[in-house]
Amino acid sequence: MKHEDEHHAGLQQDLRVMMERNLQRRQALAWLLAGGSAAMLVGCGGGSSGTSSGSSGTSSSSSSSSSSSSGGTGASSACVANASETNGPYPSDGSNTVNGMVSNVLQQSGVVRSDIRSSFGSSTNTTSGVPLTLTLNLVDSNNSCGALAGYAVYLWHCTRDGLYSLYSSGVQAENFLRGVQVTDAGGNATFTTVFPGCYAGRYPHIHFEVYPSLAMATLYTNRVLTSQLALPRDVCSSVYQNATGYSASVSNLAGVTIASDNVFGDNTTAQMSQMTAVLSGSVTAGYTSTVLVGVPA
């Protein structure tokens, strides 16, 4: 009887090992099909609780939860729901004011566009900088990482000088570097923009909010995720030191790290590796990146 129990226990262990190996193989295959490390998950989001503040804001990250499956339709068979962070002081999503007036670019005609380098409406001025093409791949972190089609992504960031359109002195009449895109059947939304500068007190980053549909992308209270992408330090250094117009960013970057950043600083090393976009390209040719975004839909 003892021999039979031992045999049964050994068989169970063998089956468990086989199942784990098969799962690892399926996950590895899905990762390779997704383009390897180019499809990185980002964290640092702010849901309905991440309202705007009068400063960069202190972060209020929540712990990430993971899910895995081999049957997902997104870019990976394993993804992590984004943590929660502030949307910062310059969102223009209806959550704060400029000069006593509510600022909400989401309700302006022309905000839905892929190329966000120019203003739209009363101004058509274009901002300069190293070209950056950024694709956000939205997947459902609660349902086998399936692609989230038909979702709206609102993306914004500062200029190469560290200024935010609609808010900063000198560019309050502009609305460039802000735009909305709707995800395609694969959950992808692509933006053509410029590499943002580094301003004092913040590590280089890009903001975005996710809405369940374009119709809902008119006011911050409808968002299901707010997030920020961290940019890799080595690429930032290369751009700031070699590209025209980024000279102020050199000293600003030297004065800040991810650990000292008042938004990114409270995240773990693992979270920050998920939050940092992977870029390919050069200062001359520009950069591209595809980022996997886990949304708890």
C-alpha positions as CSV (number, residue, x, y, z in Angstrom):
1,M,0.0,0.0,0.0
2,K,2.8,2.3,0.9
3,H,4.5,1.5,-2.4
4,E,1.3,2.4,-4.3
5,D,1.0,5.7,-2.5
6,E,4.6,6.6,-3.4
7,H,4.0,5.6,-7.0
8,H,0.8,7.7,-7.1
9,A,2.6,10.8,-5.6
10,G,5.5,10.4,-8.1
11,L,3.0,10.3,-11.0
12,Q,1.3,13.4,-9.8
13,Q,4.7,15.2,-9.6
14,D,5.6,14.1,-13.1
15,L,2.3,15.4,-14.4
16,R,2.8,18.8,-12.7
17,V,6.3,19.2,-14.2
18,M,5.0,18.3,-17.7
19,M,2.2,20.8,-17.4
20,E,4.5,23.6,-16.2
21,R,6.9,22.9,-19.0
22,N,4.1,23.0,-21.6
23,L,2.9,26.3,-20.2
24,Q,6.4,27.8,-20.3
25,R,6.8,26.7,-23.9
26,R,3.4,28.3,-24.9
27,Q,4.3,31.5,-23.1
28,A,7.7,31.7,-24.7
29,L,6.2,31.1,-28.2
30,A,3.6,33.9,-27.7
31,W,6.4,36.2,-26.5
32,L,8.5,35.5,-29.6
33,L,5.5,36.0,-31.9
34,A,4.8,39.4,-30.2
35,G,8.3,40.6,-31.2
36,G,10.2,39.8,-28.1
37,S,11.3,42.6,-25.8
38,A,9.9,45.2,-28.1
39,A,6.4,44.5,-26.6
40,M,6.9,45.7,-23.0
41,L,4.2,46.2,-20.5
42,V,3.9,49.6,-18.8
43,G,2.7,50.3,-15.3
44,C,2.2,53.6,-13.6
45,G,-1.4,54.4,-14.2
46,G,-4.1,56.4,-12.5
47,G,-7.7,55.2,-12.7
48,S,-10.7,57.1,-11.5
49,S,-8.9,58.1,-8.3
50,G,-6.0,59.7,-10.1
51,T,-7.3,63.3,-10.4
52,S,-5.1,66.2,-11.5
53,S,-3.2,68.2,-9.0
54,G,-1.4,71.5,-8.9
55,S,2.0,69.9,-9.1
56,S,3.6,66.8,-10.5
57,G,1.8,65.0,-7.7
58,T,2.9,62.2,-5.5
59,S,2.2,58.7,-6.7
60,S,-0.3,56.4,-5.2
61,S,0.5,53.1,-6.9
62,S,-1.4,50.0,-6.2
63,S,0.0,46.5,-6.5
64,S,-0.1,44.8,-9.9
65,S,-2.0,41.6,-10.5
66,S,-1.0,39.2,-13.2
67,S,-2.8,36.7,-15.3
68,S,-1.7,34.1,-17.8
69,S,-3.2,32.0,-20.5
70,S,-2.2,30.4,-23.8
71,G,-5.4,31.4,-25.6
72,G,-5.3,35.2,-25.6
73,T,-5.7,37.2,-28.8
74,G,-3.4,40.1,-27.7
75,A,0.4,40.4,-28.1
76,S,1.2,38.1,-25.2
77,S,-0.1,35.2,-23.2
78,A,0.8,36.9,-19.9
79,C,0.2,40.5,-18.9
80,V,0.0,42.6,-15.8
81,A,-2.7,45.2,-15.0
82,N,-1.2,48.7,-14.8
83,A,-0.7,50.3,-11.4
84,S,-2.3,53.6,-10.5
85,E,-0.6,57.0,-10.6
86,T,-1.5,60.7,-10.9
87,N,-2.3,62.2,-14.2
88,G,-0.2,65.2,-13.4
89,P,-1.0,68.9,-13.6
90,Y,-1.2,69.3,-17.4
91,P,-3.8,66.7,-18.6
92,S,-6.4,69.0,-20.3
93,D,-9.0,66.2,-19.8
94,G,-11.5,68.4,-17.9
95,S,-10.0,67.7,-14.5
96,N,-8.4,71.1,-13.9
97,T,-8.3,74.7,-15.0
98,V,-6.0,77.2,-16.8
99,N,-6.4,80.9,-16.1
100,G,-9.7,80.1,-14.3
101,M,-11.2,78.1,-17.2
102,V,-11.6,74.4,-17.4
103,S,-9.1,72.9,-19.8
104,N,-10.5,70.0,-21.9
105,V,-8.9,69.3,-25.3
106,L,-10.9,66.1,-25.5
107,Q,-14.0,68.0,-26.5
108,Q,-12.3,69.9,-29.3
109,S,-12.8,68.9,-33.0
110,G,-9.6,67.7,-34.5
111,V,-8.1,66.0,-31.4
112,V,-8.6,62.5,-33.0
113,R,-5.4,62.1,-35.0
114,S,-2.3,60.0,-35.2
115,D,0.3,62.7,-35.9
116,I,0.3,65.0,-32.9
117,R,3.2,67.2,-33.8
118,S,1.1,70.1,-35.0
119,S,-1.6,72.1,-33.3
120,F,-5.2,72.0,-34.7
121,G,-8.0,74.5,-34.7
122,S,-7.0,78.2,-34.4
123,S,-3.3,77.3,-34.7
124,T,-1.5,75.0,-37.0
125,N,2.1,75.5,-35.6
126,T,4.3,72.4,-35.5
127,T,6.7,71.6,-32.7
128,S,10.2,70.3,-33.4
129,G,12.2,67.4,-32.1
130,V,13.5,63.9,-32.8
131,P,10.8,61.9,-34.4
132,L,9.1,59.2,-32.3
133,T,6.5,56.6,-33.4
134,L,4.8,55.0,-30.5
135,T,2.3,52.2,-30.6
136,L,0.3,51.2,-27.6
137,N,-1.1,47.6,-27.7
138,L,-4.0,47.4,-25.3
139,V,-4.9,43.9,-23.9
140,D,-7.4,42.8,-21.3
141,S,-5.4,41.8,-18.2
142,N,-8.6,40.2,-16.8
143,N,-9.3,38.0,-19.8
144,S,-6.4,36.0,-21.1
145,C,-4.7,39.2,-22.4
146,G,-7.1,39.5,-25.3
147,A,-6.8,42.5,-27.6
148,L,-9.0,45.5,-26.7
149,A,-10.4,46.8,-30.0
150,G,-12.4,50.0,-30.1
151,Y,-10.9,51.6,-27.0
152,A,-9.7,55.2,-27.2
153,V,-6.2,56.3,-26.1
154,Y,-5.5,59.9,-25.2
155,L,-1.7,60.7,-25.2
156,W,0.1,63.8,-24.3
157,H,3.6,65.0,-23.2
158,C,5.9,68.0,-23.1
159,T,7.9,69.6,-25.9
160,R,11.7,69.2,-26.3
161,D,11.9,72.3,-24.1
162,G,9.9,70.7,-21.3
163,L,6.7,72.8,-22.0
164,Y,3.1,71.6,-22.1
165,S,0.8,73.0,-24.7
166,L,-2.3,74.8,-23.3
167,Y,-0.6,75.3,-19.9
168,S,3.0,76.6,-20.2
169,S,3.9,80.2,-20.8
170,G,4.6,80.7,-24.5
171,V,2.5,77.7,-25.7
172,Q,-0.9,78.3,-24.1
173,A,-2.3,79.1,-27.5
174,E,-1.0,75.7,-28.9
175,N,-2.5,72.2,-28.5
176,F,0.2,70.1,-30.1
177,L,1.6,66.9,-28.6
178,R,-1.9,65.9,-27.6
179,G,-4.2,63.5,-29.5
180,V,-6.6,60.6,-29.4
181,Q,-6.5,57.3,-31.3
182,V,-8.9,54.4,-31.4
183,T,-7.4,50.9,-31.1
184,D,-7.7,48.6,-34.1
185,A,-8.8,44.9,-34.2
186,G,-5.4,44.0,-32.7
187,G,-5.7,46.5,-29.8
188,N,-3.1,48.9,-31.4
189,A,-3.1,52.7,-31.3
190,T,-0.2,54.5,-33.0
191,F,1.0,58.0,-32.5
192,T,3.6,60.0,-34.4
193,T,5.2,62.6,-32.2
194,V,8.6,63.9,-31.0
195,F,10.9,62.7,-28.3
196,P,10.0,64.7,-25.1
197,G,12.5,66.7,-23.2
198,C,13.4,66.5,-19.5
199,Y,12.2,69.3,-17.2
200,A,13.4,69.9,-13.7
201,G,12.0,67.6,-11.1
202,R,10.6,64.9,-13.4
203,Y,12.2,61.9,-15.1
204,P,11.4,61.9,-18.9
205,H,8.0,60.4,-19.4
206,I,4.8,60.3,-21.6
207,H,1.3,60.4,-20.3
208,F,-1.8,58.6,-21.6
209,E,-5.3,57.7,-20.6
210,V,-7.5,54.9,-21.8
211,Y,-11.2,55.1,-22.4
212,P,-13.7,52.3,-23.2
213,S,-14.7,54.0,-26.5
214,L,-14.3,57.1,-28.5
215,A,-17.7,58.4,-27.4
216,M,-16.6,58.1,-23.8
217,A,-13.3,59.9,-24.4
218,T,-14.6,63.4,-23.7
219,L,-14.1,63.7,-19.9
220,Y,-11.6,62.3,-17.4
221,T,-14.3,60.7,-15.3
222,N,-14.9,58.1,-18.0
223,R,-11.3,56.8,-18.2
224,V,-10.5,53.2,-17.2
225,L,-6.7,53.7,-16.9
226,T,-4.2,56.6,-16.6
227,S,-0.6,55.8,-17.1
228,Q,2.9,57.2,-17.8
229,L,5.7,55.7,-19.9
230,A,9.2,56.1,-18.6
231,L,11.9,56.6,-21.3
232,P,15.2,54.6,-21.2
233,R,17.9,56.7,-19.7
234,D,20.6,55.8,-22.3
235,V,18.4,56.8,-25.2
236,C,17.4,60.1,-23.4
237,S,21.1,60.9,-22.9
238,S,21.9,60.2,-26.5
239,V,19.0,62.4,-27.7
240,Y,19.7,65.3,-25.3
241,Q,23.4,65.4,-26.0
242,N,23.2,65.1,-29.8
243,A,20.0,66.5,-31.0
244,T,19.2,70.2,-31.6
245,G,17.0,71.9,-29.0
246,Y,17.5,69.6,-26.1
247,S,20.4,71.3,-24.3
248,A,18.4,72.2,-21.2
249,S,17.4,68.5,-20.8
250,V,21.1,67.5,-20.3
251,S,21.4,69.1,-16.9
252,N,17.8,68.3,-15.9
253,L,18.4,64.6,-16.6
254,A,21.6,64.7,-14.6
255,G,19.6,65.9,-11.6
256,V,17.0,63.2,-11.5
257,T,16.7,59.4,-11.4
258,I,13.8,57.0,-11.5
259,A,14.3,56.5,-7.8
260,S,14.2,60.2,-7.0
261,D,11.3,60.9,-9.3
262,N,8.2,61.9,-7.3
263,V,5.9,59.7,-9.5
264,F,8.1,56.7,-10.5
265,G,10.1,56.7,-7.2
266,D,7.8,54.5,-5.2
267,N,7.6,51.6,-7.7
268,T,9.6,48.5,-7.4
269,T,12.4,47.5,-9.7
270,A,10.2,44.9,-11.4
271,Q,7.4,47.5,-11.9
272,M,9.8,50.0,-13.4
273,S,11.2,47.4,-15.9
274,Q,7.6,47.0,-17.0
275,M,7.0,50.7,-17.2
276,T,10.0,51.6,-19.3
277,A,9.4,51.7,-23.1
278,V,11.8,49.8,-25.3
279,L,13.0,52.0,-28.1
280,S,14.8,51.2,-31.4
281,G,16.3,53.7,-33.8
282,S,18.7,56.6,-33.7
283,V,18.8,60.4,-33.2
284,T,19.1,60.8,-37.0
285,A,16.5,58.3,-38.1
286,G,14.1,58.8,-35.1
287,Y,12.8,56.1,-32.7
288,T,10.0,53.6,-32.6
289,S,8.4,51.6,-29.8
290,T,5.6,49.2,-29.3
291,V,4.4,48.9,-25.7
292,L,2.0,46.3,-24.3
293,V,-0.5,47.9,-21.9
294,G,-2.5,45.7,-19.6
295,V,-6.0,47.1,-18.9
296,P,-8.3,45.6,-16.3
297,A,-11.3,45.8,-18.7
